[in-house]
Amino acid sequence: MTATVQKNPLLIGQGLPPFQEIQPEHIEPGIQVLLTELAAELETLEKTVEPTWAGLVEPLTQIEERLGWSWSIIGHLMGVKNSPELRAAYEAVQPGLVQFANQLGQSKPLYDAFKQIRAGALWGELTAAQQRIVEAAIRDAELSGVGLEGETKERFNQIQQELAELSTKFSNHVLDATKAFQLVLKTPEDIEGLPKSLLGLAAQAAKGAGHEDATAENGPWVITLDYPSYVPFLQHSRRRDLREQVYRAFISRAASGELDNQPIIERTLALRQQVADILGYDTYADLSIARKMAPSVAAVEQLMEELRSASYKAATRELEELTAFARDRGFTEELKQWDVAFWSERMREELYGLNDEELRPYFPLPQVLDGLFALAKRLFGVTITPADEEAPVWHPDVRYFQVAGETGEAIAHFYLDPYSRPAEKRGGAWMDDCVNRGNVKGQVRLPVAYLVCNQSPPVDGKPSLMNFREVETLFHEFGHGLQHMLTTVDYSGAAGINNVEWDAVELPSQFMENWCYHRETLLKLARHYETSEPLPEDLYQKILAARNFMTGSAILRQVNFGWLDIELHHRYQPGGDETIWDVRDRLSENTTVMKPLPEDAFLCAFGHIFAGGYAAGYYSYFWAEVLSADAFAAFEEAGLEDESAIVETGRRFRNTVLALGGSQHPMEVFKSFRGREPSTQALLRHRGLAIAA
């Protein structure tokens, strides 16, 4: 049934999305009408454009925001409520959207007008934010092919179409491959070592798979490749053969059959290199860095090498100690990849007396949110309250909150979609913008964020009992949300995370993770879900002591991912003598201490670089962690037990890093907060590697 245009909720164009009304059948007719209208508006603007803020930027922003409002809803639903019907509609309209985006980005009349603004007499009267927006528009037009003509332009646009299609296919393949695997456990021997929380989750998964009588006590139990199931299974299962089976399934996701992402990777890398060639860059990595804070690929590799050299010896020592630990406890076989998580967990339990399952009861989601919101009030002066009745949602588990300023007025809102739903929701965690802050006809439009996690869902009537990594992840995504919501920039093109160089966007998110280890913060948010007893002091001390357990291995793993990303986009030659797996093996010589299995195809599920925004940019996590660690060091230097110093430093962080968004270069924003440029020393100290450095 075709949805009538007059009633199509995707054409509202402003405000909160009416999720309860939006159906897949709205997408094709709605987007067709929208693109027709916007194409006419663009044509009119090109004919009448004036090289002024009001004559160019304001009407162009209106076109971009109408497009963004509708398309972002569809993209959001693809991530959190995926279905065959939604995919079909998305794929049907994607070519038209890419075509219009190319038309917009390659508009010479608009590009020329932007250059006239920059060269004009009134340039000096624009604010720093306005100037950054104009500069970014000129750069983005050039990187969108505004200078291309004839067959070259036509080929460039064809490549953009194909890359968009490949990205969507890659993501869908990972989702489908992840949910295709199920390991059914039926006997007491099958579940030996598994904690009660995982048995409850696995019984719930079994019910969803058709085993209606499944219980946590008697089974059957279903283990999946979704993180809340996969990770604790590898950590706790005493069935080494089953751990191997699950591990091999995980590393080979989307690497064979109809869901094989290998051809997509090869084609994507080849097309990206063609884009770089057309735009006059030596490699796609050089093109990617042109939009980043890092000055060059060489500067990125310098940072990676500093971190690699600081972590490699530590990682080597950690593996030797883990091997010896397992051997001393009767393990006589060669330590394999599916053994590492299991024995690491046993070693952590013995060294620190710390067990994730012992911690879970102290981290029920409602209590963690209360503690997180209390921290936000303490640091940034904002009050967060439930506002669930004010917004339609896409799933009953989704929450909606209001953020109020120090005078009590609403300044932002956010959705929180906390739980794993592997049948329809992609893995990982992310923040995205629903509504950007802006000035609309003299009125400030308040920002709205999406915060999406994939943590353990409620089981058997209990609240979601989080492991500590899930707590850190929630803090991380909330940090992204704070930058989107606490911006004071009224130009939407530079508000929140807009126009922030990609390798700086992780600063607020990684900064917030540090507070999970702050004593007062943690003891406020950690209370037993049944007794309301606070986290015992000895457990806090164990968490603190175990913070840098296996830290060399953790850093080296991320360095390996980041360097592989750069290598594939900078030196690898698609169709040449070396395959992507050869590159993986070559780099692993210096960036891993346990070489990958020959069949390890993790690249086939590496959505960050093949279906996300991190192509030749995965290094951003480390680049930004240098900034975030140094930013948190400002609080340490002020005195973490000095309340007035914490408040003063927190307000300064809000008024710079969180408020200024993309209105200034990230280095200038950082220096406004810190008073100097960043140093890697805080990062290495926080990671326990200062001596190795």
N, C-alpha and C positions, 0 to 999 in steps of 0.2 A: 504494500500500500504506500503510495507516495504522500509524504507529508506536505500539506499546503504551505506555501511560502508565508502567507499572512500569519500563520500560527507557529512558525518555525522558531524555536527558542534560541537557535544559534545565530539569529539575526538581531537579537536585542542589542548587542554591541557594547554594553556597559553594565557595571554593577556586578553582583555576585551571580555566578552561573546557576540557572534553575535545574540542578542535577536531576531532580525528581521527574522532570519533563523531557529531558534529552534522550532520544533514542537513536540507534544507528541509522534508521531510515530518514532522519532529519539531515544527515550530513551531506549527501550528494546534492539535493535540491538547494539546501541552504548555502553551501559553498559556491555553487554555480551562480546564484543570484548575487552573492557578496562579491565575487571576483568581477562580475560584469559591472556592478556599481563602482567598485574601486578602480577598475580600469578606466572608466569614464572620468572619475574624479582626478586620476593621475594625468590623463590627457589634457583636461582643463587646466590643471596646475602647471603643466609643462608650457602651455600656451600663454599663461598669464603670470608666470612666476616673476617675483621681484627679489633682487639680492638683498633682502633684509630678513630679520628674524621673523617678523609678522608675515612677510610675503612669501617665505619659503619654509622655515622650520615648523611653524605652528600648523599650517595646513598639511604638511607632509606627516607630522606626528599624528594628526587625526587619521590619516589613511593607514599608517602603520599600526596604530592602536586598535582600529576596527578589525583589521586583519588578525592582529595578535590575539585579540579577545576570543574570537571564534576558534582559531586554529589551536591556541594553547589549551582550550577545553578538550578538544579532540585528542591532542597529544597526551594530556593528563590522563584521560580515560584509557588510552592505550596502555599506560603504565600500571593503572590500578584496577581496571575493570575490563580486561582484555576478553574478547570473544570473537568467534569466526565472523559474525555479522559486522562487528566494529572494524575488524581488519579489512574486510572486503570494501567497506565504505571508505576507509582511510586510504587504501591503495588506489581506489577509483579517483579520488580528488587530489591526491598528492602531485601528479604531474602538472595540473593546472596551477596549484599553489607554487610549485617550484618555478614554473614559467613566469608567474606574476612577480615573484621575488627577484628573478633575474631582470625582468623589465624595470622594476623599481631600482635595483642596484646599478643598472647600466644606463639610467636616464642621463643623457648628456646635458639637457637643459638644467636639470637640478644640480648636477655636478658643477657645471659652469657657474651657476648662481652661488653655490657654496664657496667656490674659489674667489668669486667677486666679493663676497662678504669678507673673506680673510684678507683680501688685498685692499679693501675699501677704507674710506676715511673714518667710518664708524666702528671699526674693529676694536679699537681701544676702549670703546664705551660698553662693550659686552662684558659680562661677568666671566670669571675664570671657568665656571661650569659651562656657560654658553660657548666659550671659545673651544673647550675640550670637545663639546658635542659637534661643533663645525669641523674641527680637525679630524675627529673620528669618522665623520660622514665622508670627508674627502678621501681618507685612507681606505675606508670600506668600499667606496665606489671603485677605486683603483684595483682593489683586490677582488672585486666582483666582476671585473672585465669591462669597465666603462670605456676603456680605450681601444677595445677590440672592434674589428670590422669584418664583414664578409664571412668567408668560410671559417675563419678562425673563431669568430664570435659564435657562429652556429655550432661548431664543434665544442666549444667551451660550455655552451648551454646544454648540449646533449650530455656532456660529462656530468654536469650538476644534476640533471634528471636521473641519470643512472646511479650516481653516488647516493642520492636520497633513497632510491628503491633498494639498493644494496644494504644500506643501514637498517631500514625497516625489516628486511628479510633476516638479516643477522640477528637482530633482537628477538624476532618471533621464533627463530630456530632455537635460540638459547632457552627461551621460555618453554617451548614444546619439549625440547630434549630433557630439561630439568624435571618436568612433571611426568615424563614417560617412564621414568625409573621408579620401581617400587620393590623393596625387599620385605617379604612377609616372614615374620618370625612367629613360630608356633610353640616352641618347647622351652622349658626352663633353661636348657643349655644354650639356646639361641640368645637369650637375654642376659646371660651372666655378666655382671658388672654394671648393667645399665641403671642409672638413677631413676627414682620414682617420677621425677618431672618429665623425663624422656619417655618413660613407659606410658604416662598419661597422654602425652602428645601423640605417641605412636598408636595408642588405642583409638584416639580421636581420628587420626588419619585413616585407620582401618575401617572405622564406621563410615567415613566419607568414601571409602573405596568399595563399600558394599557389605562389609562384615558387621552387620547390624548388632550382633551380640558381643562385640569386642569390649573388653574392660581392661583397665590398667593392671588388674591383678591376674587375670586369666588369659588375656590376649584374645585373638591374635593381635600382633602389633605390626605396623607398617612403617618402615624407615624410608625416607625420601632424600633427595639431593637438595632440598631446601635447607638453608643454613641452620635454623633452630633444631632440625633433625640430624643433619649430616655432621655438624661439628661435635656435638656431645656424643654421638655414636662413635666417632673415631677416638674421642678422648677416653671413653669408658668401657667400650665393648671388650670383653676378654676373649672373644672369638676372633683370633687373628685372621682366619680365612674369610670371615664376613667383612672385617675391616678392609682387607685387600679388595674384595669384590666391590664394596661401596666406593673406596678410593679410586679404583680404576674406572668405575662408571662416571665418577665426578670429573676426572681429568680428561675423559674422552667425550664429554658432552658436545653435541653438535659437530662431530668430527667424522661422521659416516652416514651413508644412506641418503634419504631425502632431506635430512636436516643438516647435511654436511656444509660447514661454513668455510672450509679450506678454499674452494674456488672463489668464494665471496671475498676472502682476505686478499688473495692474489690479485683479483680484479680491482679491488678497492685501492690497493697500493699502487698498481699500475696507473689507474686513473688519477690518483692524487699527484703522482709525479708528472703526468701530462698537464695537469692544472698549473703546477709550479713552472713547468717549461713555458707554457703559454704566457704566464704573467711575468716571466723574466727572472725567476728564482732558480738557483742551482738545484735545490731539493725542496721537498714538501716541508721538511723541518725548518728550513730557512723561511719559507712562507708563513708557517705557523708562528714562528718567533717574532715575525714582523708585527703581530698584534699583542705581544706579551711584554711583561716587565723585564724579563731577562734580555740582555743586549745581544746575545748571539748563542748559537749552538755550542760554541767553545766554552762560553761562560757556564752553560748548563752542565756540560761534561766535566768542567772543573769542580763544580759543586758535587756532582755525583762521585767523582774520584775521591774527593775529600771524605765523603761519607763512606764510600766503599773501603778505603784504606783504614778508616777508623773502626769499621765494624767487622772486617774479614777475619782478623785474628781472633776477635771475640767469638765470632760464629764458629770458627774452627774449634776453639777450645770448648764451646758449649756442646758441640756434637760429640767430641771426645768424652766429655764428662757424662753426657746422656748415655752413650754406648757403655761406658764403664758402670754406670748406675744400673742399667738393665742387666748387664752381665752378672753383677754382684747379686742380683735377685733371681738368678736362675735362667735368664734368657740366653740361649746358646746359639741362636741363629744370627745371620747378618741383619743389622738394623735397616729396615726399609722405610719408604715414605709413609706407609700406612701404620708404622710403629711409632713414628715420632710424636704425634699428638698424644697417643696413649701413654708412652713412657714419660713424656714431658709433664703430663698431668700427675702421674705418680710421683715424679721427682718434686714437683711444686708442692704437692700435699706433704711430702716428707720434710722438705727443707723449710717450708714456711707454715706447715699445719693449715694450709688453705685449700678449701674445696669449693668449687663454684656452687655445688648443690647446697652446701652449708650457708652460702651467702644469699641464695635466691629468696628465702622467706623475708629477708630484710629489705628487699627491693620490689615491693608491689608497685605497679605503675602509678596508681593515684598518689601514693606517698612520695614517689620520686618526682612527680610533677609538682607537688606542693613544695618540695625542697628546691627544685630548679627555679620555680617562680619566686620563691623567697630570695634566692641568690640574685635574680634579675632585679628585684626591688632594691636590694642592698647595694648592688654595684651601679645600677643605671637609673634608679628612681622610678621604675615603672611597676604598675600593678596589673596583674593578669588574672582575669576572672572568666568562668565559663559563660558562654553566650550561645549554647547549643540550639536554642529555639529561634535564633536570628538568621540561620543560614540553612538552605537545603544541602544535603550531603549525598554522596554516591554509594555509601554503605552504612548500615546501622552502627558499626563500630567507630565511625569517624566522629571526632569531637571538633567543636568550634569555640575559639576563645577571643576575648577582647583584651587589648593592651591599652592601658590608660597612663597618661603622663602624671607628673607630680601634682598638678592641680585637679586631677580627677577626670579630665576630658579624654575621650577615646582618641588614640593616635594611630591605631592599627588593629588588625585582626589576623588570626591564622587558623587553618584547619590542621588537625593532627590525625593521621591515619596510621596507627601504631603497629598493627599485627600482620604477621605473615598470612598470605592467602595464595598458596602456590598455584592454584588452578586458574587464577585470573590476574595476578599481580606479579610484576617482575621483581627479581631479587634486588638486594642492596637497600640503600637508604638515600634520600635526596630531599633537597628543598627546591621549590620552584615558585615563581611568582604567579599569583592569580590576578591581582590588581596592582599596578604600579602607582606610587605616589606621583601626583602631578597637580598642576594648577589648571582647573577647568572653569573658564568663564569667571575668574576671580575667586573661585572656591577651591580649597585644598581637597583633593581626592585622596582618601586615606589608603595606605597600602594593605594588601591582604596576601598572605603567604600560604603555600602548601608545605607541610612537613610530613614526610612519608618515611616510615621505618618498616622493618620486617622482623619484629621481635616475637618472642614466644607468646602465643595467644592465651587467653584464660582457658583453664582446663578443669573440668569437674567442679564447677561452681566457685573455684578460687580465682582471684584476680590474676592478671598477668604478672608472674613472678620472674623478674628479669635477672639475667646473669650480668656480671659487672661490665662486660664488653657492650652489652645492649644499653646499659646506663651511659657509657661513654658515647655511644652512637647517638643517643637521644640528645645529649649535650652538644654534640658536634652539629647535628642538623639544626638545633635551636640557635646555635651561633650564626649559621647562615641566615636563619630567619630574622635574627636581630639586626643584621646589616640591611636586610630588605625593609624591615618595619620601622627602625629608628632613624632612618635617613631624614634629613631636614632639607634636602634638595627638592625644589618644586618643579624642576624640569625633568620630565620622566626619562629623557634620554641619558641622564646622569644620576638618577635617583637609585638608592639601594645598591644592588650589584650591577646595575646597568652601566656600561662603559668602564667597569673596573677590569684592568688587565687580568686575564684568566689565571695567571700564575700567582695572583695575589688574593683571589677570592676565598682561598681556604684559611686565610689569617684568622677571622673571627671564629670560625668553626673549630679549628685546632686549638685556639686560645681557650675556648670554653671547656675543652676536654681536661685541661689542667685542674679545673676546680673539682673534678671528681676525686682528687687525691687530697684536697684541702680539708683538714680535720673538721673544722666547724661546719663547713658545707655538708660533708658526708654524714656527720653524726646527726644533722638536722633532717636529712632526706631518707636515711636508712632506719626504718622501724619495722619490727616484725608484724606481718600482716594479721596475725591472730592476737597477739598480746600487746601490740603497740610499744614493746620494749625497744629502746634504741640499740643500734649496733654496739656490741661490747667493744670496749677499748682495745682488747687484745686482738679482735678481728680487724679493727682499723689498722693497727700496727702491722698485722700480717699482710694486709692489702698494700700498705706502703712499702714494706720490705720486698714484696714480690713484684713491685711495679716494673722493675727492669730485668726480671727473669727472662732469659733467652732474648735479650734486647738486640744483641749483635745479629742473631738470625733474623729477627723481625725487620731490622733496618736493611740488611743485605737482600732480603726477599724483595722489598720495595725498590731498592736500587736496581735489582735485576729487571723488574717490570719496567721501570722508568728508562733504563738504558736500552732494553729491547725495543721499546716504543721509539726512541730516538734513532736507533740503528736501522730499524725497518723503514723509517721515513727520511733517512739521511744518506746512508751508504748502500743499503740493499738495492740491488738492481732486479726488478721484476723480470722474470724470463731468463735471468742469467744463470751462471753456473751454480750459484748458491741458492738453496731453498730457504723458506722461512724457518724450517726446522734446523737447517745447518746454522743459521744465524743464532737461533736459540742455543744450540750446543756450543758454538764458538764463544758466546758471551758467558755461558754458564761456567766456563773454565775459571773465570775471575770473579764471578758474582754469585756463585753458589758453592756450598761445601758438600752438598749431596746432589750429585748430578741428576737431572731429570730422566725419567724413564723414556725409552725410545718412543713409546706410544703416548707420551704426555702431550696432549693437544690443548692445553689451557688457552692458547691464543684463540681457539675457536669459540671461547666463551668470554673473551676479553672485551666486554661491551664498552668499557670506558673509551677505548681508542677506535673501535670499529662501529659503534652504534651510539656514541656519546660525544661530548665536546672536548675530549682529551687527546685527540690525535696529535702526536708530537708534542704532547703537553702533560703527560702523566707525571713528569718531573715536578709539576706544579705543587704536588703535595709536600715535597721537601723544600722547594723554594719558599713556599708560604710558611712551612713549619719553622724555618729560620726566623721569619718575622714574628710568628705567634709565640715561639719560645722566648724570644727577646722581649716581646710585649708583656708576657706574664712575669718575666724577671723584674719588670718595673714594679709590680705589686710585691714581689719578694723583697726588693730593695727598700720599698716604702715600709714594709713590715706587715706580714700576713695576720698578725695578731693585733695590729693597731687599727681600730675601727675607723677613726677619722681619716687616716692615711688611705685605707682601702676605699672609703667612700670618695675621697677626693680624686684618687687615681682612676677609680671606676667611672666617675663623671667625665674625666679627661678622655678616657678611652671612648666613651659614648660620643663626646663632642667632636672627636676626630675620626677614628677608624669607623665607627658605626654611623656617624651623621653625614660625613662628607661624600660617601658613595664614590661615584665616578667623576666627581666634579674637579678633582685634582689627581695628579699622578700618584700611584700608591707609595712611592718613595717619599714624596712630599707629605702625604698624609701620615706615614709612619714617623717621619722626623717631627711633625707637629705634635705627635703624642710622646715620642721617646726623647726628642731633643738631639738625636744623632742618627746615623745610618745603622742598620742592624749588623750583628755579629753572629757567627755560628757557634760561639762558645756556650751560650745558654742552651741551645739544642743539644749539643754533645753532653753537657752536664745533666740536663733533664733525662737524657737517654742512658746515663751511666757510662758514657764513653769518653769523658773528659781526659782521663789518663791516657787512654789509647790514642787520643788525638795528638 
